[in-house]
Amino acid sequence: EIVSKEETEKDAATDSRPKVAAGTVEISSSDSTVNVFKSNGGQILTSLMAGGWQYMLAGARANVGLTSGRYLFEVRLLELHFRADVTQ
């Protein structure tokens, strides 16, 4: 007996609103914590990791916001930690 498996999640309706142009979304420096720095043309975010700054939460926001609908963003995490507390 063949059982039909219907897709339970339906596709969203076609959106006719204008799309955001490529290259217009970026990280806003004014909406970032003081320990966040942009590098590589805004493609990489770096936080301070010395002098006690490593204990502060680092955060940043983009210059474009979404209020509804389906959306996707991609993030690649690059981490390299040096031990700042060296005892002798």
C-alpha positions in Angstrom: 0.0 0.0 0.0 1.4 3.4 -1.0 0.8 6.1 1.6 0.9 9.8 0.4 3.1 12.0 2.6 1.8 15.5 2.2 4.2 18.4 3.1 3.1 19.8 6.4 4.8 23.2 5.9 3.4 25.3 3.1 5.4 27.9 1.1 4.8 31.5 2.0 2.9 33.6 -0.5 4.9 35.5 -3.1 6.1 38.8 -1.7 5.6 41.8 -4.0 7.4 44.3 -1.8 10.7 45.7 -2.9 13.8 43.8 -1.9 16.7 45.2 0.0 19.6 45.9 -2.5 22.7 43.8 -2.0 25.4 45.7 -0.1 23.1 48.1 1.7 22.9 46.1 5.0 25.8 46.7 7.3 26.7 46.7 11.0 25.8 50.1 12.6 28.7 51.5 14.6 26.4 53.8 16.6 24.3 50.8 17.7 27.3 48.7 18.9 28.8 48.4 22.3 32.0 50.3 22.9 34.2 47.2 22.7 33.2 46.2 19.2 35.3 47.1 16.2 34.6 46.5 12.5 37.4 45.4 10.2 37.8 44.1 6.7 35.3 46.6 5.3 32.7 45.7 8.0 32.8 42.0 7.2 34.5 41.0 10.5 33.6 42.2 14.0 36.2 42.1 16.7 35.8 42.7 20.5 38.5 43.9 22.9 39.9 40.9 24.9 42.4 42.6 27.3 42.3 44.9 30.3 39.1 43.6 31.6 37.1 44.2 28.4 36.9 40.4 27.8 34.3 40.3 30.6 31.9 42.8 28.9 29.3 41.5 26.5 30.0 42.7 23.0 27.0 43.4 20.7 26.1 45.0 17.4 23.0 45.7 15.3 22.5 46.1 11.6 21.2 49.2 9.9 18.1 47.4 8.6 15.3 45.7 10.6 12.7 43.2 9.7 9.2 43.1 11.2 7.5 40.1 9.6 7.9 37.3 7.1 10.6 34.7 6.6 14.2 35.7 6.6 17.6 34.2 6.8 21.0 35.6 7.8 24.3 33.8 7.8 27.1 34.2 10.4 30.5 32.7 10.5 32.2 32.8 13.9 35.9 33.3 13.9 37.5 33.0 17.4 41.1 33.2 18.6 41.6 33.7 22.3 44.8 34.5 24.0 45.2 34.1 27.7 45.6 37.7 29.1 46.2 36.6 32.7 49.7 35.3 32.7 51.2 34.6 36.1 54.9 34.4 36.6 
